[in-house]
Amino acid sequence: MSKIYASMVSIASYIPKNCINNKDFEKFIDTSDEWITKRTGIKTRYFADSEETSSDIGVKAAKVAIQRAGISIDDIDIVICATLSPDYLGMPSNACLISYRLGIENKPAFDIISACSGFIYLLSLAKSFIESNMYKNVLIVGAEKISSILDFNDRGTCVLFGDGAGAAVISATNDKSKRIIDVNISANGKYNDFLMTPICSNGGLDSVKNIKNTTGKPLLLKMKGNETFKLAVKTLANDVKEILLKNNIKSEDISYFIPHQANLRIINAVGDIINIDSNKIVLTIQKYGNTSAASIPMAIDDIYSSGKLKNGDLLLLDAFGGGLTWGSSLLYFNG
């Protein structure tokens, strides 16, 4: 029997319609376009409408991913969603909601919470499911409405994040040249207070503000920016070097390096450390900000939709997020 490999056969994304530029923040907090751009590289980000939830956003990306994969809804065996901004507190999961709205019933569906590393974690799960011969087609979705959990009085965090979704279909193949080569994932709860967020209820900012902690203050996203920055650069660089060495792949062999889009300074620092051509680094941070679990698939779709990404291109993915979690992946694109 031929060996079974997991392959990324499609990619898609959805960006909400409300574009928020840096100057919009000048109206209500002490900041400036120059300050935000210099510290983060972000110029714009997109916020979902008040009635639009993260599962709504996820459905829109998922529909396109399934269509591009050239399969039917019935061919999807399992749906997994990564999000830190789900519609409901604990249950039902976004994956269940997305499945139902897509017309998928009586199939497994569940969420994971790995923050900005969510899509890498999804790839690891999908690869394991397929290569163990449990499923043939796995739909993975990173969907975020982070605007619903931002503290708009905190200039250090509220300017960083945006809403959006990315989705991919991971399918079984016997062709080794189309495979997901490897996925590394890891975590260390020692640094749990570096980046923290509540689970929001019903996807709305007002509802989240009504969730209180023991001091009576609203539970909104909090981050230790300087500490997170330093640890992210070190961890991401080491993780990328490890996965390249493990698989005997050199940085010059990579078609595109697609890091999590958290901060331009982090991305550039990691790129310099691993000595990768700057022309191969995919940047969407300036357009979308940090969209957490949706960040990497949105960036992949950005180069796919622009015609830059071709079948057979070798991608290096890397992410770091709250938990703390991190991960990397090497894969051939087969969309």
C-alpha positions as CSV (number, residue, x, y, z in Angstrom):
1,M,0.0,0.0,0.0
2,S,1.2,3.5,-0.9
3,K,2.1,5.8,1.9
4,I,-0.5,8.5,2.6
5,Y,0.5,12.1,3.0
6,A,-1.4,15.2,4.0
7,S,-1.5,18.0,1.5
8,M,-2.8,21.6,1.5
9,V,-5.1,21.6,-1.5
10,S,-6.7,25.0,-1.0
11,I,-6.5,28.3,0.8
12,A,-9.0,31.1,1.3
13,S,-9.6,34.1,3.5
14,Y,-12.3,36.7,4.4
15,I,-11.6,40.3,5.3
16,P,-14.4,42.3,6.9
17,K,-15.5,45.5,5.1
18,N,-14.7,48.1,7.8
19,C,-11.2,49.5,7.3
20,I,-9.7,51.2,10.3
21,N,-6.6,53.3,9.7
22,N,-4.1,54.5,12.3
23,K,-5.5,58.0,12.4
24,D,-8.9,56.7,13.5
25,F,-7.2,55.9,16.9
26,E,-6.0,59.4,17.3
27,K,-9.5,60.5,17.9
28,F,-9.8,58.7,21.3
29,I,-6.4,57.7,22.6
30,D,-3.0,59.2,22.9
31,T,-1.3,57.8,19.8
32,S,-0.4,58.7,16.2
33,D,0.0,57.2,12.8
34,E,3.7,57.7,13.1
35,W,4.0,56.0,16.5
36,I,1.9,52.9,15.4
37,T,3.7,52.6,12.1
38,K,7.2,52.8,13.6
39,R,6.6,50.4,16.4
40,T,4.4,47.8,14.6
41,G,4.4,48.3,10.8
42,I,0.6,48.4,10.8
43,K,-1.2,51.0,8.7
44,T,-4.7,49.6,8.5
45,R,-6.8,46.8,10.0
46,Y,-10.4,45.6,9.4
47,F,-13.2,45.3,12.0
48,A,-16.3,43.2,11.6
49,D,-19.8,44.7,11.9
50,S,-21.4,44.6,15.3
51,E,-23.8,41.8,14.2
52,E,-21.1,39.7,12.5
53,T,-19.5,37.0,14.7
54,S,-16.2,35.1,14.3
55,S,-18.1,32.0,13.1
56,D,-19.9,34.1,10.5
57,I,-16.4,35.3,9.2
58,G,-15.1,31.7,9.3
59,V,-18.0,30.4,7.2
60,K,-17.2,32.9,4.5
61,A,-13.6,31.8,4.3
62,A,-14.5,28.1,4.5
63,K,-16.9,28.2,1.6
64,V,-14.3,29.5,-0.7
65,A,-11.7,27.0,0.6
66,I,-14.0,24.1,-0.2
67,Q,-14.8,25.5,-3.6
68,R,-11.2,25.9,-4.5
69,A,-10.4,22.4,-3.3
70,G,-12.7,21.1,-6.0
71,I,-14.6,18.9,-3.6
72,S,-18.2,18.9,-2.3
73,I,-19.4,19.7,1.2
74,D,-20.1,16.0,1.7
75,D,-16.5,15.2,1.2
76,I,-15.4,17.1,4.3
77,D,-14.8,14.5,7.1
78,I,-14.1,16.9,10.0
79,V,-14.0,20.6,10.8
80,I,-11.5,22.2,13.2
81,C,-11.5,25.9,14.2
82,A,-8.8,27.9,15.9
83,T,-10.1,31.0,17.7
84,L,-9.5,33.1,20.8
85,S,-12.7,35.1,20.1
86,P,-15.5,32.5,19.8
87,D,-19.2,33.3,19.5
88,Y,-20.1,31.6,22.8
89,L,-18.6,31.0,26.2
90,G,-17.4,27.4,26.0
91,M,-20.2,25.9,23.9
92,P,-21.3,25.5,21.2
93,S,-17.9,25.6,19.5
94,N,-17.3,27.8,16.4
95,A,-16.5,24.6,14.5
96,C,-20.0,23.2,15.2
97,L,-21.6,26.5,14.1
98,I,-19.4,26.7,11.0
99,S,-20.2,23.0,10.1
100,Y,-23.9,23.5,10.4
101,R,-24.0,26.7,8.4
102,L,-22.0,25.0,5.7
103,G,-24.5,22.1,5.6
104,I,-22.1,19.6,7.3
105,E,-24.0,17.4,9.8
106,N,-23.1,14.3,11.8
107,K,-19.4,14.9,11.3
108,P,-16.8,15.7,14.1
109,A,-16.2,19.4,14.8
110,F,-14.2,21.1,17.6
111,D,-12.3,24.3,18.5
112,I,-8.8,24.7,19.7
113,I,-7.4,27.7,21.6
114,S,-3.8,28.3,20.7
115,A,-4.0,32.0,20.1
116,C,-1.7,33.2,17.2
117,S,-0.2,29.7,16.8
118,G,-3.7,28.3,16.1
119,F,-3.3,27.7,12.4
120,I,0.0,25.8,12.9
121,Y,-1.7,23.7,15.6
122,L,-4.5,23.0,13.1
123,L,-2.0,21.8,10.5
124,S,-0.5,19.4,13.0
125,L,-3.9,17.9,13.8
126,A,-4.9,17.7,10.2
127,K,-1.6,16.0,9.2
128,S,-2.0,13.5,12.0
129,F,-5.7,12.7,11.2
130,I,-4.9,12.1,7.5
131,E,-1.6,10.2,7.8
132,S,-3.2,7.9,10.4
133,N,-5.9,7.1,7.8
134,M,-8.7,8.4,10.0
135,Y,-9.9,11.1,7.5
136,K,-9.3,12.1,3.9
137,N,-10.4,15.7,3.9
138,V,-10.0,18.0,6.9
139,L,-11.4,21.6,6.9
140,I,-9.3,23.9,9.1
141,V,-10.4,27.4,9.9
142,G,-8.8,30.3,11.8
143,A,-11.5,32.9,12.6
144,E,-11.2,35.9,14.8
145,K,-13.3,38.9,15.9
146,I,-10.6,40.3,18.1
147,S,-12.2,43.8,18.0
148,S,-14.9,42.4,20.4
149,I,-12.3,41.8,23.2
150,L,-10.0,44.9,22.8
151,D,-9.6,47.5,25.5
152,F,-9.8,50.7,23.5
153,N,-8.3,52.6,26.4
154,D,-5.1,50.6,26.1
155,R,-3.0,52.1,23.3
156,G,-0.4,49.3,23.6
157,T,-2.9,46.6,22.4
158,C,-5.9,48.1,20.7
159,V,-4.0,49.4,17.7
160,L,-2.4,45.9,17.0
161,F,-5.3,43.7,16.2
162,G,-7.8,43.2,13.4
163,D,-10.6,40.8,12.5
164,G,-10.6,38.2,9.7
165,A,-10.6,34.5,8.8
166,G,-8.6,32.1,6.9
167,A,-9.4,28.5,5.9
168,A,-7.8,25.6,4.1
169,V,-8.6,22.1,3.1
170,I,-6.0,19.5,3.9
171,S,-6.5,16.3,1.9
172,A,-4.9,12.8,1.6
173,T,-2.4,12.2,-1.3
174,N,0.0,9.5,-2.3
175,D,2.3,12.1,-4.0
176,K,5.2,12.9,-1.7
177,S,6.0,16.1,-3.6
178,K,2.7,17.6,-2.5
179,R,3.0,16.8,1.2
180,I,3.1,18.8,4.4
181,I,6.7,17.9,5.2
182,D,6.7,18.6,8.9
183,V,5.0,20.5,11.7
184,N,6.5,21.5,15.0
185,I,4.3,22.8,17.9
186,S,5.1,23.6,21.4
187,A,4.0,25.6,24.5
188,N,5.2,26.8,27.9
189,G,2.6,27.9,30.4
190,K,5.3,29.5,32.5
191,Y,4.7,32.7,30.5
192,N,0.9,32.6,30.7
193,D,0.6,36.2,31.8
194,F,2.5,37.6,28.9
195,L,-0.6,37.6,26.7
196,M,-4.0,37.0,28.2
197,T,-7.6,37.3,27.0
198,P,-11.1,36.4,28.1
199,I,-13.4,34.1,26.2
200,C,-16.0,36.4,24.8
201,S,-19.8,35.8,24.8
202,N,-21.8,36.0,21.7
203,G,-19.1,37.9,19.7
204,G,-20.1,41.4,20.8
205,L,-18.0,44.1,22.4
206,D,-20.9,45.1,24.8
207,S,-21.4,41.6,26.0
208,V,-17.6,41.2,26.7
209,K,-17.6,44.4,28.7
210,N,-20.3,42.9,30.9
211,I,-18.0,39.9,31.8
212,K,-16.3,41.1,35.0
213,N,-13.4,39.8,37.0
214,T,-13.3,39.9,40.8
215,T,-12.3,43.6,40.9
216,G,-15.3,44.5,38.8
217,K,-13.2,45.6,35.8
218,P,-14.0,44.3,32.3
219,L,-12.1,41.3,31.1
220,L,-10.3,42.4,27.9
221,L,-7.1,41.4,26.1
222,K,-3.9,42.2,28.0
223,M,-0.3,42.0,26.9
224,K,3.1,42.5,28.3
225,G,4.5,44.0,25.1
226,N,8.2,44.3,25.7
227,E,8.5,40.8,27.3
228,T,6.5,39.2,24.6
229,F,8.6,40.9,21.9
230,K,11.9,39.6,23.2
231,L,10.8,36.1,23.8
232,A,9.0,35.9,20.5
233,V,12.1,36.8,18.5
234,K,14.3,34.2,20.3
235,T,11.7,31.4,20.2
236,L,10.6,31.9,16.6
237,A,14.2,32.0,15.3
238,N,15.2,28.9,17.2
239,D,12.0,27.0,16.1
240,V,12.6,27.9,12.4
241,K,16.3,26.9,12.5
242,E,15.3,23.6,14.2
243,I,12.7,22.6,11.6
244,L,15.0,23.5,8.7
245,L,17.8,21.5,10.2
246,K,15.6,18.6,11.1
247,N,14.4,18.3,7.5
248,N,17.8,19.1,5.8
249,I,16.3,22.2,4.1
250,K,18.2,25.4,3.6
251,S,16.7,28.9,3.8
252,E,17.5,29.4,0.1
253,D,15.3,26.4,-0.7
254,I,12.2,28.2,0.7
255,S,9.8,29.8,-1.8
256,Y,8.0,31.9,0.8
257,F,8.5,32.5,4.5
258,I,5.1,33.2,5.9
259,P,5.4,34.3,9.6
260,H,2.5,35.2,11.9
261,Q,1.8,38.8,11.3
262,A,2.2,40.3,14.8
263,N,4.8,43.0,14.4
264,L,7.1,44.0,11.6
265,R,10.1,44.4,13.8
266,I,9.7,40.7,15.0
267,I,9.3,39.5,11.5
268,N,12.4,41.4,10.2
269,A,14.5,40.2,13.2
270,V,13.6,36.6,12.7
271,G,14.2,36.9,8.9
272,D,17.7,38.3,9.6
273,I,18.6,35.6,12.1
274,I,17.6,32.8,9.7
275,N,19.2,34.7,6.8
276,I,16.3,34.4,4.4
277,D,15.9,36.7,1.3
278,S,13.7,39.6,2.2
279,N,11.8,39.2,-1.1
280,K,10.6,35.8,0.1
281,I,9.1,37.1,3.3
282,V,5.3,37.6,3.0
283,L,4.1,40.7,4.7
284,T,0.4,41.6,5.3
285,I,0.9,43.2,8.8
286,Q,0.6,46.6,7.2
287,K,-2.9,45.9,5.8
288,Y,-4.5,43.6,8.3
289,G,-2.7,44.0,11.6
290,N,-2.5,41.0,13.9
291,T,-5.5,38.6,13.2
292,S,-4.2,35.9,15.5
293,A,-5.2,32.4,14.3
294,A,-6.4,33.9,10.9
295,S,-3.0,35.6,10.3
296,I,-1.1,32.9,8.5
297,P,-3.9,31.6,6.2
298,M,-4.8,35.2,5.4
299,A,-1.2,35.8,4.4
300,I,-1.0,32.7,2.3
301,D,-4.2,33.6,0.5
302,D,-2.8,37.1,-0.1
303,I,-0.1,35.7,-2.3
304,Y,-2.4,33.1,-3.8
305,S,-5.0,35.6,-4.8
306,S,-2.3,37.9,-6.3
307,G,-1.0,35.1,-8.5
308,K,2.4,34.9,-6.7
309,L,1.8,31.5,-5.1
310,K,2.2,28.5,-7.4
311,N,1.7,24.8,-7.0
312,G,4.8,23.1,-5.7
313,D,6.1,26.2,-3.9
314,L,7.8,25.3,-0.6
315,L,6.4,27.3,2.3
316,L,7.9,27.9,5.7
317,L,5.3,29.0,8.3
318,D,6.1,30.2,11.8
319,A,3.9,31.6,14.7
320,F,4.0,32.6,18.3
321,G,1.0,33.3,20.6
322,G,-0.6,33.5,24.0
323,G,-0.2,30.5,26.2
324,L,2.6,30.8,25.4
325,T,2.4,28.7,22.3
326,W,4.5,28.5,19.1
327,G,5.0,26.4,16.1
328,S,6.4,26.1,12.6
329,S,5.7,24.1,9.5
330,L,7.3,23.2,6.1
331,L,4.9,22.3,3.3
332,Y,4.4,22.2,-0.4
333,F,1.4,24.2,-1.6
334,N,-0.9,22.1,-3.8
335,G,-3.8,24.4,-4.5
